[in-house]
Amino acid sequence: MSSEVVEDEFEFYSKAEKYWKDVPATVDGMLGGYGHISSIDINSSRKFLQRFLRDGPNRTGTSRALDCGAGIGRITKRLLLPLFKTVDMVDVTEDFLTKAKSYLGEEGRRVRNYFCCGLQDFSPEPNSYDVIWIQWVIGHLTDNHLSDFLKRCRAGLRPNGIVVIKDNMAQEGVIMDDVDSSVCRDLDVVRKIIRRAGLHLLAEERQENFPDEIYHVYTFAMR
C-alpha cells in the first residue's frame, strides 16, 4: 500500500507539484520524453472507449467528459473532444492549463471549465459526466485519497456513465518514484482500491505496442 512508501504526505504532494512546474508544456513533456507513443496510446484508448458508446440499452452518453490530470490537453484534444459535446479539464499545474487554451485550437471552445486543483482536493460536480478519464495520474494520490476521489467520481457520473483509469502497473507491490514523487501500484492493489470506492469493474485491458522498457499499462472501466 502507498502508506508503506509515502512517509510524509505533505512532502509527497508538494514535491510532485514542484516537479511538474519544471516540466515543459509540450506533449513530450506530458509523456516524460515518450511523445512518440501518443498516437498508439490515443488509438487504443479510442477503441476501448467506443465499446461503451455504441448503441444499446446501457449505452454511455456523449454529452460531457472530464479529463483528470489533463496537463496541456493531449487526451482532451485527440480523444475526448472528438467524441463528446463538451469537456472539463482538471490539473494541478496552472501553466499547463494556460498552454491548453492555445494547444487545443478552435475546438477548445468546447472546453467548459479549466479547474486548477490537485485531485485529492477536487470534487466532480455530481451527476454531470458521461465519462471521467483518469490517465497517468493515480500514482500522485495516496491510497486513501485515491479511494475517496473515486467515490466522488462515482457521484459525478450521469446514468450509464463510466470512470476510466489508464495507468502504469508494477509487477508486484508498490514502487516509489522519488523523481516525480509518485507511486506505481500492482494490479491487485489497484483493483482493491477500486472495490473499496464502491465501483465495479466493467472491463480491463493491457495496452499493446508500447516500448518494452516502460511499465505495463492497463486501462480499467468501472461504474
Secondary structure as UniProt FT lines:
FT   HELIX           2..5
FT   HELIX           9..21
FT   HELIX           27..30
FT   TURN            31..33
FT   HELIX           35..37
FT   HELIX           38..53
FT   TURN            57..58
FT   STRAND          64..68
FT   TURN            71..73
FT   HELIX           74..75
FT   HELIX           76..80
FT   TURN            81..83
FT   STRAND          86..91
FT   HELIX           94..103
FT   HELIX           105..110
FT   STRAND          111..116
FT   HELIX           119..121
FT   TURN            126..127
FT   STRAND          129..135
FT   HELIX           138..140
FT   HELIX           143..156
FT   STRAND          157..170
FT   STRAND          174..177
FT   TURN            178..181
FT   STRAND          182..186
FT   HELIX           187..196
FT   TURN            197..198
FT   STRAND          201..206
FT   TURN            212..213
FT   STRAND          216..222
//
